[in-house]
Every structure is written in C-alpha cells, then in structure tokens.
C-alpha cells in the first residue's frame, strides 16, 4: 500500500441521524488515543510489582481548521450541545481527489470500502478561534473520544 499522504484526507461528522457534514478547510486532524489503565495484581509473594492491562481510556485529539463562520457553524453547534457523534477520517482516493461524501444511517457514517479510514465517536469539547497579526482566522477543535477508534482497510 505504501505511504498515506495527507493531501485530500477528509474529515466527516454525522451531524444528524442521516446527515454527514464534511469539515472544510482542514489543516490537521488526529485520533483519540486509547491508553490502557493498569491494575496492580501484586501480592506478598512477589519480588516485583505485577500489573495487567485494565480498561482503555479514550483520550482527546485536536483538529485544526482555517475558520469559516458559515462552513463551521454545525461544528460550533455540536460544541454547544455536547452531543456524542460519529467521526470518520478518510485517506485520499488518489493523488488528485478525496472520497465522495459518505452517508449516515442512525447517526453512524458508512465508511468507504476502497480507502483506509478511521472512525470514532466523541463530542466537541472545545472550539477555540485564534486570530494573529497578518494572518487568517484559525480554529482548534478538541474532540473527546468515547470508545474505540476503528480502522477500516480496503479489501485486498
């Protein structure tokens, strides 16, 4: 498969049960991590502490965009509502194009079958717009993940 280039990577959000919104003006996107907690199973017979993996705690990730008050209105509304929604990040379809906008069924986005994608649920924890001298308006969006990040791979 080779390397996955960032050009034409896309982010989609299920903003309603049957509505998918493409995040425009995307600059960077990440995925929530899944760091496992540790459970101490040591006892008096052990010379060293003994641990096993516990439940994985879904973390947060950030998304950076060039801010547009109209294009990003639905994401700002998700920040206000706190709703847990479905996110899908797709690899590019080719060197010159991204995938077609997928559909959602009951708030779950159907991933494309011909590219790598990563899917997760979460809520918009923060939506911060920054303005700097001699620059454009930018925003950093923090997503708090809820559950596992699922990787979808195309069939060989």
N, C-alpha and C positions, 0 to 999 in steps of 0.2 A: 504494500500500500504506500510506503514511503512517508514523507512528512506531510503534515496538515498545515497549510498556510492559513494565515488569519484573514487574508483578503476574501471578501464575500462570505465570511462567517456571519450568521444571523442569530438573533435572539427573538423568540416569540413568547408571548404571555397569553394565557387563557384569561381574558378579562370578563368573560361571562360563560355560561354553560355551553353555548355553541359559538362563541366569538373568540377569535385569535387576533391579537394585536402584534404587529411587527415593531420592534423597538428600532426607530430610525436614528441616524447619526451616532451609531455605536462606535466607541473608541476602544473599549476593552471590556471583557467580561470574564468572570471567574465562576468557580463552582464551590458550593459549601463543602467543607471537609467533613470527615466522619471519624474523628479521633475517638478511640475506644477508652473508656474509663478502665481502671484497674481494680481488681478485687484481691485483697490480701488473704491468702489461704495458708499462711504460715502457722506453725504450731511449735510447741516447746521442743519437739524432736528435731527441728530444722536448724542447721548451722547458718543458713542464709534465708533471708526473706523469700517467700514464694508468692508469685502472683499469677493470675489468669486474666484474660481479657474480659471486660464487662460490656455493658451496653455501649454502643457507639453514640456519641453526642454530635448531632448535626450542627455544624458551625454556621458562620456567616460568610458572605462573599460580597464583593463590590463590583459595580458596573459603572463605567464612565461613559458619558454621552456629551455631545455638543447640544446644549439645551435649546429646545424649541417649545414655547408655551402652548402651542396648539398640538403638535405631534406627541407631546409627553403628558398631556392632560390626564389620560387614563391611568398612567403610572402614578401620578400625583394623587389621583383619587384612590388608588389602592393603598397608598401611604396613609391617607386619611381614614380609610375603612379598616385597615388591618387584616383584610381577608387573606386567607391562605389560598394560593392559586398555583397553577401548573406553569412551569417554565421549561422551555426547550431551546437548547443551543445547537445549531446545525453547522457542520463543516460545509465548505463550499462544494457546489456541484461540479464546478470546473474552474479553470483559471480565470474565466470571464463572467461567471454567474453564480448566484446562490440558488437555493432550492425555492420551489413555489411555496406560497404560504399554506401551511397545513390547516387542517380543520380540527375542531374540538368537539368531543361528544361527552356530555355531562361534566364539562369543565376539565377534561383530560385531552391534551393535544395528541393527535395521532402522528408519530414520528415518520419521516420519510424512510423508505426501505433501501435507498441507493447511496446514502452517505452516513458517515458516523455522526451521531448526535448524543447529547447528554440531557437527561430530563430530571427535574426535581421539583418538589413543592416548597413553597416558602411564602413569607409575607414581606412587604416593603417596610423595613424597619426604620429607614431614614432616607430622605430625599433632600440633598443639600446642593444648592446652586451657588457657584462661585463666580465672581467677576473680578478680573485682574486688568491692570492698566494695559492698553494697547493689545487687547486680546478679545476673544469671543466669550459669551456666557457658556459655562460648562456646568455639569452636574455630576455628583457622585451619588449613586443609589446603593444603599446597603440592603441586601436580602438576607433574612434569617431563614435558613433552611429548616425543613420539617420532614424528617425521614431520609431515606437513602437517595443517593444520586445514581441513576440508572444509565448505563452506557448501551446505546443501540448501535450495532455494527451491521453493515450490509452483508447479505449472504455471499459466500464465496463463489 
